Amino acid sequence: MAKYTVNQLPVSTLLSQVQSEQIAIPELQRPFVWDSIKVRDLMDSLYRGYPVGYLITWQSVGAHLKGGHTAAHQQILIDGQQRVTAIQAAIAGMSVMNKKYSRKRITIAFNPMTEEFATLTPVIRRDPQWISDISEIFKSAAAFKFVGSYLQQNPEVDQDAAAENIAHLAEIKNAQIGVIALSDDLDVETVSEIFIRINSKGVPLSSADFAMSKIATYGDRGRNLRKLIDYFCHLSVAPHAYEDIAENDNEFAQSGFLSRISWLKDDAEDLYDPSYNDIVRVAGLVGFNRGKASSIVSELSGRDPETRKVDESRIPKAYDRLEASLIEITSKYQFENFVMLIKSAGFISSKLINSKNALNFAYGLYLKLRQDKTMTEGERKRITRRWFVMSALTGRHSGSFESTWEQDMRRITQHGAAEYLEQIEKSELSEGFWAVNLPQNLETTSTNSPYFQTFIASQVAGGARGFLSKHITVTTMQEHSGDIHHIVPKNYLINSGLKDRSDYNQVANYALTETSVNISINDAAPDRYMGRVQQQIESKVLDLGEITDQSDLEQNLKENAVPLHLGEADATTYFDFLRERRALMASAIKRYYELL
């Protein structure tokens, strides 16, 4: 069975089909990302007959078009929006949405004598040798009249060359653009796979892009739901854009969704700044118990997951569920509660979060648990907190995570979250994990390792102080400044013959330390700098840090999972020190996890 057909359409036919919605464009809600130079280059390529890539369309069941009717035989443009929008801007004279969410023209000029294209500038506008706006020639009823007017203004130019090049410019309307029409009876998963594999201008497409295109096809409602996702993600990182959106997007403002996310204009939190990829996936979990973005497209296309047949009566209900889940996800109360929950587990900085997918699933889980009115808020938070840390330690949501997400949601629904989590803990967080696997996983040089990050989070949650600090906590150093210190100093090890960075940069040789303590230790061996600390305890005269009590020193070493006999460590016993410290770090993480 052929999965697609390939047609060559003249630019004029393409624009006509877009105008009549034979090819339906899900309205581009994110700002037009091409700059005027790319638009200029596209026009130049069309003028010179260069290939400009294929557009891809797919007949999407239940797509609502701008006129308010449903797409029956129309093809939905799923790849090529930027190119079609650029052609509409330059040739049809349409405005595009800029980064401030206002409409503006991208005007392309052409010099018939040099055959150059350029973005219109005041200088070019004053130069009669330039055609200031190429869209004018395509609006002209007769090209020869346009040529006559140009020659009248430029009597000194080579008239034959000018006429020929203007005629060549007008022929852009007949330039061929390839359109790949995906077969109407392809299933959603196949269409999604095709979509993902295509590259447009070197930018990989994702299943979430596919879902965003599908969401936007459902009339005004679909466009505004897509905007809700886009604007929420944009405002999470750029709160100042709120005024631009409010001022320039009346449709969205009047939909009621803008007021729901207005709280982001005052938001300064950056622990969890989700992308539209993240929001689409969380919405799939919350609204449909689905982990694959293509599964969301199936739901929005009316496909029954049991019979695998399309039932168009399911479509409005699917959009109801999508909207309800997005309202939950973007709620100030829910979002801020979730962020506080993650921080309460010690993950107070985005630097400590290695897996965005683990964060996404945890948020989806938290919102799903909120649907269970018999569960207390404390129990919801306990389960979500433990699940997040469990997934970080086991890498549960890395790799091919989509199938795992769906399996987890299915089993949570069947068995209950608490019981299912307990099953996972028994199988994956056994005594063997804590005693063998975790210490082995801590044998790494990466400070971005989820195991080292979880150790730091455990210190934050337990109120641990920095290494050899009397008052300054790990929390303070995470929020402000602190050094990652080599407990057995790097230069000391190098000078002792351990020159391999994979040896001296082991995370088991790292501790968070005040900068002043780090500088004071410098390259001294542990026996030397710990000797200074012991002298400080005896004399009560501050020399290295501020600890002046033996029991306080021992407590500080325990808080940092450092062997109490650190002063005996040297280059000859360094690897024994690492093994012992990894075991202590693993034990600290275990205690922390059990208290979550």
N, C-alpha and C positions, 0 to 999 in steps of 0.2 A: 504493500500500500504506500503510495506517495505521501510523504509527510508535508510537502509544500509544493507550491508552484512559484515560478519566478517570472515576473513581468517587467518590462521596461516602460515606464510612463514618462511622457514629456512633462517638464516642469509645469506648464500651463494646465495640463490635465490633472496633475497631482494637486495643484492649488484649487482647481475647480472641484475635485472630489472631496478635498478637505472642507471647502466652503459649503458644499451641499451635504456634508457629513456622510458621504459614502465611505470615506475613511474618517473615522471618529478619533479625535485627539483627546485623551484624558487631559483636562486643562492643566497646564504646567503651573503648579502652585509654588514650587520653590523658585527663587529668583533665577532668571535666565543666566546660566553660568558662563556662556560664551561671551568674551569681550568683543568689541567692534572689530578688532584685528582678525579674529577668527571668522567673523561674518564676511569681512573683506576678502579673506583668503578663499572662502567657499565660493563667492561670486567669481573670483579669478579662476578657480578650478573649473567652474561651469562654463565660463567664457572660453577657456582653452581646451575644453573637452576632456579634462582629467576625470577619472572616477572619483566619486564622493561617498562611496559606501552604500550598502543596501539599507532600505527601511524594512521593518518587519511588522506585519499585521496579523491579527488573529481575531476570528469571530467570537466574541464573548457574549454568552447568553445573559440576557437581562441587563445589558448595559444601557444606561439612561443618557441620552444626549442633551445638548444644551437647549434644544427646542422643547424638551419635556417629554419626548416620545422614546420608545425603547428601540434599541438597535436590533433589526431583524436580519438584514443581509449585509449591514455595514461591517467593515473591518475596523477593529480597534488597533490603533498604532501603539505597539508595545516597545518598539525601539526606533529611535530617530527623531524624537521630539525636538531636540536641540537644532538639528539640521532643518527640519520643517519650519520651526519657529524662526530660524535665521533667514530662510527663504521668504517667509511671509513678511518679515521685517524689512528686508532689503528690496524685494521685488513688488510686494503688495502694499508696502508702506504702513504696515501695522505696527503698533507700539508693543513693547515688551515690558515685563515687570523687572525692575532693577533690584539691587540689594537692599534698598530702602522700601521695597514693596510698593513703589509708585510706578506708574506707566510712563514710558519714555520712548522716543523714536531712536532707532539706530539708522542713521542716514549714510548711505554709501555713495560716493562720488566716482565719476569715471572721466578720464582724459582720453578722448578719441585719438589724439595725436601721439601720445606715448603708450597708449593701451594700459594705463595704470588704474588700479582701483585704490581708493583711500577713504578713510573715515572723514566725513565732512568737517571742515574747520572754517573759521571766519575768513582766513586767507584764501582758501579754495573757493569759498562762496563768492568772493569778489573777482575771481579770475574767470573771465568769460570762456577761456579755453577748456574749462572743466564743466561737465554736466553735474550740477550740484547734487542731484537726487535721481538715481537711476530708476526709481519707481515711476517717475514721470513718463519715461519712454514706454513703459509697459501699460500705462494708463492712456497713452496717446492713441487715438483712433487710427491714425495713419503714420507710419514711421517716416515716410518721405516728408511730411509736413514738419516733423521734429527736426529732420536733417536740414530742411530749408531754413528754419529759424536759427539753428546753430551756425550755419554758414553765413547767414546775414550778420550775426554778431562777431564772426571771426573771418573776415574777408581775406586775411593774410595767410590762412592755413592752406595746406594741400587739400583741395576740396574733394578729390577722388578718394584719398586716403581717409579723410574724415567721414565721408558718406559710407565707405565700405566698413569702417570700424564701428560706426553707430549701428549699421544694419547687422553686423556680427553681434553686437551687444543685444539687440532686440531678439536675436535668435536664441538667447538663453532660454526663452520660454519653450523652445523645442528641444533643449538639452535633455538627455535621457537619464532617468534615475531608476535604479533597480528596486523593485518592491517584492520581497519574499512574503507570500501569503501562506500562512500555516494552514494546514488542512482543518476544515471545520470540525471533523470528527476525532481529532486528536484529544486524548485525555489531558486533564490539567497538569498532571505530573510531567508528561512528556513536553508540553508547552513550556513549563517552568524550567525543565532541564535545558531545552533549546535556548531559552532566554538567558539562562545563567552562562552558557558557554560562549555567547556572543560577546565580542569586545567592540565598544564604540569609541573610536579615537583613543584606543589603548586603556580605557577605563573599564575594569571588570564589572559586569552586571551581577546582581544578586537576586535570590528568590524574594527578598524583601522589596527590591525595586519592582519586581513583577507584581507583588501584592499591592504596592502603592499605586501602580498603574490601574490595577483592577478596582481598587477602592474608589478611585476618582471617576470611574465610569457611571456611577449611580446618581446621575443628575446633580442638582444643587447639594443634596444631602451628602453624596459621595465626595464631591469636591471639598465640602467643608470638613468632612471627617479626615480627609487627607491633609487639609490645612491644619487641622487640630494637631495631628501628629507632627507635621513639619514645624509649625510655629512653637509647639511645646519644646521640641528638641533645640530649636534655634534660640529661644529665650533662655533655656537652661544655661547656655554658655554666653549669651549676649543679651542680658536683660534690657540694655538700652534700646534695643530694636522695637520694644513694645509700642512706643509712640508712633514709629513709622508704620507699623502694622495697623494700629488703631486709626491712624489718619488716612491711610491709603487703601485699606481693604474693607470697604463698607459692607460688602456681602457677608464677610466672616464676622464682622462686628455685630451685625444685625442677627446673626444666627444664634447668638447667645453663648457660643463657645469661647469667644474672646474673654468675656467676663469671668469664665471659669478658670482661665489660666493667667488672669491679670496679676495674681500673686507673685508670678515669676519676675515681674519688673523690679521687685525689691529683694530678690533671692541672691544670696552671695555664696551659697553652699556649692562645693564642687566635688563632693565625694562620689556622687552618682549623676553624671551628665549623659543620659541615654541618647543614642542616635536613633534615627527612624528605624534602622534595622532592629534595634533593641525593643523599641515600642511595639513594632509589628509582632515580634516574637512573644512579648509578654501578653499582648492582646490575644494572640492565639491560645496561650495557656489559660488565660482568665475566661475568655469568651467561649472557647470551643474545646478545651482540653487537648489542643493539638500543638505539636512542637515544630512542625514544618510549615514554612510560610506558604508553600504550594498548597498545603491542606486548607489554609485560610481561603485561598483563591477558590478551591473546590467548594467550600461552604458558601462563599459569596456568589458562586455560579449556580447554586441550587442543587449541587450533587449530593445525593443521599449516601453517606459513608457505608451503609449496610448493603443497599442494592446496587450502588455505584451508578445509578441512573440519575439523570437530571430532572428535577421537579421544580419548575419555575416558581411555584407557590412557596417554596422554602426561602427564596431570596430575600423578601422583605424582613422575615424573621431573623435571617443571618445578619443583616445590617443592623437590626435592633440589638442583637447580642454584641456586635462589634461596637456600636455606639455606647452601650452600657459599660462595656469593659474599658473603653477609652476614657469615659467620664470617671471611672474608678481610678485608673492609672494616673490621670492628670490632676486628681484631687489634691489640694494642698494638704489636707488633713492626713490622707493615706500616705502620700509621698514623704512628707516630713516625719511621720511616725516610723516609716520603714527606714529612713536614713538614720534616725535616732537609734533604732533597733540594731542596725549594723554597727554603729559607733559604740553601742553598749557592749558589743562583743570584742571591743578593742581595736576595730578597724576604723580608726579615726581619720585616716588620710587615704586619698586615692592611690598614694604611693604603696600602700599595703595591700592593694587589691590586684591580684595577678590575673584573675579571670572575670571578664565582663559577663560571660555567660552564667557563671555561678551567681553573680549579683542579679542578673535578669530572672533566672529561675527562682531565686529566693523571693524576689518581689512578686512574681506571679503566684508563688505558693502562699505568701502572706495574704494576698488579695483573695485567693481561693478560700483560704481558711476563714476569712472574714465573712464568707457566705454561710458558714456554719454558725448559726445563732446560739447553739448549745455550748459552744466552746468559749472559755473566758479569754480575754485579751492577753492575760499573762501566759496562758498555755499556747496561744498562737505565736507569741513572741519567742517563747522557749523553743518551740519546734522549728520556727524559721531560723532562729539564731544557730541552733545546733546543725540544721541542714546546711546552712551556708558554710559553716566551718568544716563539716564533714566533706562537703563537695570540694572545698579548697584542698583538703588533705589527701583526698583520694583521686583528684582530677576527674571527678564524675562527669563534669560538663565540658570536658575538652574533647578534641577530635570530632568524631561523628556524633555530636551531642543530640541531634534532632530526634533520632529514634529513642534515645535514652529518655529524653524529655517526655515523649508520648507514653512510653512504658511507665515512667514514674508517675505521671498524672493519672494514668489508668489504674495503677495499683493503689495510689493514694485514695482515689474515689472508691475502690473496692474494699480496701482494708482499713482505711482511716490513716491519717498522716502519722499519728503517734506510733501506731503499731508497725506501719511500714518502715518508718525511720529506725525503729528498734531492730527490725529484721536486718536492715542494711548495716547497722552498727555491729550486730553480732557476727555478720559474715565478713565485713571489711575492716572493722576497727577492733579486731580481736587482740588478745594479749600479744600474739605474734606480731601484729602490726606495730604496737607501741614499743615492744622490746627489740624487734629486729628490723622491720621494714622502715619505720620512721627514722631511726638512727642512720640507716643506709641512705635514705633520701636526703638527709642533712649533710651527706658527704658531697658537697657542691661548693662552687665558688660564686654562685649567682645570688646576689642580694635580692633579686626578683623572684627567687624560688618561693613557691607558696608555703613551703615548710618553714623557711626562715621568716617570711612575712607573718606567718601564724605565730611563731615564737615571739616576735615583737608585739603582736596583738595581745598575746597572753600576758606579756609584761605590762602593757597599757591597762588591760582589764584588772590586773592584780595590783596596780599602783606601784610597780617596781621603780626604783631609782636607777639613774645611770650608773655605770660601772665606777666605783669608788666615789660616788657623789653622796653627800649627806642629805641634801634637800632637793636637788633638781631631779625630776622624774623623767622617765622615758616618754611619757605623754607630752610634757613640756618640750622636750627635744624634738619630738615628731612635729609638734605644732609650730615650733620656732626654729631653733638651730641646735645642732649637736653633731658630733663626729662619729663615724664608724671607726672604732679603734681596733688595731691588732693587739690582742691581749698579750701574745708573744710577739713583740715588735718585728715588723717586716725586715728592716735593715739589719737587725740583730741576727735574724735567721739567715739572710743572704750572706752576711759576713761569716756566718758559721758553716757555710757550704750548702745551704738549702736554697738554691737559686731558682727553682721551678715555681712560677707564680701559682700554679694549680695546687701547690703545697702550702705556701704561706698565706694565700688568699682564701683559704677555706672559711666558710661561714661560722664554723665552730671556733674559729680564731677571732671572731668579731664580737664586739660589744658596743652599745651606744654609750658615748662618753661626753662629758662637757669638754669643750674645746680647750679650756685652761688645763684640765687634767691630762688631756691628750698631749698637749705641748710639754707639760711638765715631765711626763713619762719619756717622751722622745724615743730614743732607740735603746733604752736600757733593758737589760734582761729582767725577767720577773723577780729573780732573787734580789736584784738591786732596788727596783722601785717598790717592791713589797716591803723590803727592809726599811725604806724611808717611811712607809706608812706605819710600820711597827714602831719605829723611833718616834714618830709623831704621836702615837697612842701613849707611849711612855712619857714623853716630855710635855704633851699637850700644846706644843708649839707647831703651828700649821706650816706644812711644807709641801704636801701633795694632796690636794683636795681638802676636805674639812672633817673627815672622820677621825674621832679621837677616842673611840671606845671599842674594845675588842669584840664584844658581842654585836655591836653595830656593824663592824667590818664583816663578821661572819654572816650576818643577816644580809648585808649588801651583796656578798658573793653568792648567797643562795638565790637572791632575787634575780641575779644575772646568770644563774645556772653555771657558775664557775666553781671548779673544785676548790675546796678549802685549803688544800696544800699547794695552791698556785705558786707560791714562792719557791717551790722545789722544781718547777718546770724549767727545762732548758732545751737546747737544740737536740740533745741526745735522747730526751724523753718526750719530744714534741708530739710525735704521732700517738703515743700513749695518752698524752693530754687531750688530743683531738677526740680520740675514742671515748674517753671519760666524759668530755664535755658534751658530745653528741648524745650520749645516754642521759645526761642530766637535762639537756634541752628537751629531749623526747618526753622525759618524765614530767617536766614542767608543762608541756603542751597537753599531756594526758590529764593532769590535775585541772588545768584550765578548762578543758573540754567537759570534764565531768561536772564542773560547777556552772556551766552555761545554763 
